[in-house]
């Protein structure tokens, strides 16, 4: 009987140990916040989060309370600013409203405040498409509101109103991505945008351009944490064994 009770006691202790380890590991999962204005950002980011084993939180609406926004930013380990709609041109001193498509000034200001809080809290930041443009606007840069009419048509950066096209990007030899590509200077990427960086903000570093000279990737070498932006959509290439996509999300995840 004594051996039986000893067995039960040891079994219970074993279960408590396993439960404790589970809670510890779950509590130590990295948390990543994805902010965007497109309802399509969910599924692919969940796949990426599952691969890297971090918790995913998604915001697609306007945040009106700064204290709540700060609490959200403080609660995560990194922030991805994802794709979505155009920007209000007034944010960077333009009035070319006839060239922009859907935009929300309130959404833009909400995203800029979230970006400001993420920088203030020193969070690793990855900007994708609109997210890269958001970073440029935050630091004082500007945009082309419509690439075909303002920049040129030698390369198509969007197929129709909302479809992907593909083109090459050329990497700066001093960029983080170039180092990890093993010396490959150019790679094919998807593209789905009609706005793009016109004036690169002071302090940002253009790390990739397309053949027509448009900025396709940026870094902030002065930011004490991690900040990178890409104009294409690496999340849509996830699961296609795309080396460049893996490099981008590996790099961001290691910074968390």
SULJO-V200140 format. One line per field, one symbol per residue. ss: DSSP state (@ for helix, = for strand, . for the rest). burial: I if it has 16 or more other C-alpha atoms within 10 Angstrom, else O. A space follows every 10 residues. Layout:
BEGIN
ss: ???
burial: ???
END
This chain:
BEGIN
ss: .@@@@@@@@@ @@@@@@@@@@ @@@@@@@... =====...@@ @@@@@@@@@@ @@..=====. .....@@@@@ @@@@...=== =....=..@@ @@........ ..=.@@@@@@ @@@@@@@@@@ ...=====.@ @@@@@@@@.. ..==..@@@@ ........=. ..=.====== =....@@@@@ .....===== =....==... ....====== ....=====. ......==== ...@@@@... ..@@@@@@@@ @@@@..
burial: OOOOOOOOOO OOOOOOOOOO OOOOOOOOOI IIIIIIIOOO IIOIIIOIIO OOOIIIIIII OOIOOOOOII OOIIOIIIII IIIIIIIIIO IOOOOOOOOI OOOOOOIIII IIIIIOIIIO OIIIIIIIII IIIIIIIIOI IIIIIIIIOO IOOOIIIIOO OOOIIIOIII IIOOIIIIOO OOOOOIOOII IIIIIIIIOI IOOIIIIIII OOOIIIIIII OOOOOIIIII IIIIIOIIOO OOOIIIIIIO IIIOOI
END
